[in-house]
Amino acid sequence: MYFYTLLILSKKHQIIMAFEVTGKLHEKLAAQQISDRFKKREFVLEIEDGAYSQHIKFQLTQDRCDLIEPHQIGQDVKVSFNLRGRPYQNKQGETVYFTNLEAWRIEGGSVAAKQNTPAVANDPFPTITDIPPATTGANDDLPF
């Protein structure tokens, strides 16, 4: 499982947390028109986490609802998202907290596959014979 954290300082001097995660697209849900001014669409990413897979739901809002369209179920994708949370007071007077993973970029194909592939060096690990011999003499500028 790969998570990356980026801290971005906005113009209002608020710290915004942006994250990236790579996984397989598990499900695309239909867009929902919540009000005349708010639309959202959710999708689920399957992320390998040891012996068990995690199924994480993300949300796209407004003009970003179509970002998921070009991607197919089962495709590896890299999702950039913000972590959002807010309190809500219900009818019983209890405070309930909501957390959303608000996606703002989705990359697929080779970009996501590279994210899951560990880098392998083409050269073998250096051995003791690869270390050059120590130089001594008048040209040695070290004080010890």
C-alpha positions in Angstrom: 0.0 0.0 0.0 1.4 3.4 -1.0 0.4 6.6 0.6 2.1 9.9 0.1 1.5 13.1 2.0 2.0 16.6 0.5 1.5 19.7 2.6 0.5 22.7 0.5 0.3 26.3 1.9 -2.7 27.9 0.3 -3.2 31.7 -0.3 -5.2 31.9 2.9 -2.2 30.5 4.8 -4.1 27.3 5.7 -2.4 24.0 5.5 -4.1 21.6 3.2 -3.3 17.9 3.3 -3.1 16.2 -0.1 -2.6 12.5 -0.4 -1.9 9.9 -3.2 -2.7 6.2 -3.2 -2.5 3.5 -5.8 -4.9 0.6 -6.2 -7.3 -1.2 -8.5 -10.6 0.5 -9.4 -13.2 -1.8 -7.8 -16.5 0.0 -8.4 -17.9 3.2 -10.0 -21.1 4.5 -8.5 -23.6 6.6 -10.3 -23.5 10.4 -10.0 -26.0 11.9 -7.4 -27.5 15.3 -7.7 -27.8 16.2 -4.0 -29.2 19.7 -4.6 -29.5 22.2 -7.5 -26.0 23.4 -6.7 -24.2 20.2 -5.5 -23.4 17.0 -7.4 -21.2 14.1 -6.3 -20.0 10.7 -7.5 -18.3 8.0 -5.5 -16.0 5.2 -6.5 -14.2 2.4 -4.6 -10.5 1.6 -4.8 -9.1 -1.8 -3.8 -5.8 -1.5 -2.1 -3.6 -4.4 -1.2 -2.6 -4.4 2.5 -0.8 -7.6 3.5 -3.2 -10.6 3.7 -6.3 -8.5 3.4 -7.4 -6.0 0.8 -8.9 -2.6 1.8 -11.8 -1.2 -0.1 -11.7 2.6 0.2 -14.5 4.9 -1.0 -13.6 8.2 -2.6 -15.8 11.1 -3.6 -15.7 13.3 -6.7 -17.7 16.6 -6.6 -19.1 19.1 -9.1 -17.2 19.3 -12.4 -14.8 16.5 -11.3 -17.5 13.8 -11.3 -16.5 12.8 -14.8 -12.8 12.2 -13.9 -13.5 8.5 -13.3 -15.2 7.9 -16.6 -12.2 6.9 -18.8 -11.0 4.3 -16.2 -12.2 0.7 -16.3 -13.1 -1.6 -13.3 -9.9 -3.6 -12.5 -7.6 -1.0 -13.8 -4.7 0.2 -11.7 -5.1 3.9 -10.9 -3.4 6.5 -8.8 -5.7 8.8 -7.0 -4.7 12.2 -5.6 -7.1 13.4 -2.9 -7.7 15.7 0.1 -8.9 14.6 3.5 -12.0 16.5 4.6 -14.0 16.4 7.8 -16.7 18.3 9.5 -19.1 18.1 12.5 -22.9 17.9 12.2 -25.4 18.2 14.9 -28.3 15.8 14.4 -31.9 16.2 15.6 -31.1 14.6 19.0 -28.5 17.3 19.6 -25.6 14.9 19.2 -22.5 15.9 17.3 -21.7 13.5 14.5 -18.4 13.7 12.5 -18.1 13.1 8.8 -14.9 12.3 6.9 -14.6 12.4 3.1 -11.7 11.5 0.8 -12.2 14.1 -1.9 -10.5 13.0 -5.1 -9.2 15.7 -7.4 -7.0 13.8 -9.9 -7.1 10.2 -11.2 -4.3 8.8 -13.3 -4.4 5.3 -14.8 -2.4 2.9 -16.9 1.4 3.0 -16.8 1.6 5.9 -14.3 -0.2 3.8 -11.6 1.7 0.6 -12.5 5.0 2.4 -12.0 3.9 3.5 -8.6 3.5 -0.2 -7.5 6.7 -1.4 -9.0 9.8 -1.1 -6.8 12.9 0.4 -8.4 15.5 -2.2 -9.2 19.1 -1.2 -9.8 20.7 -2.4 -13.1 24.1 -2.4 -11.5 25.0 -5.0 -8.9 25.7 -3.8 -5.4 29.3 -2.6 -5.1 31.8 -4.9 -3.5 34.9 -4.1 -1.4 37.1 -4.4 -4.6 35.1 -1.5 -6.2 36.3 1.0 -3.5 39.4 2.9 -4.7 42.6 2.7 -2.6 43.2 5.5 -0.1 45.7 8.1 -1.2 48.4 9.4 1.1 51.0 12.0 0.6 51.5 15.7 0.1 48.2 16.2 -1.9 46.2 15.0 1.1 44.4 18.1 2.3 42.7 16.5 5.3 44.1 17.6 8.7 44.1 14.0 10.1 
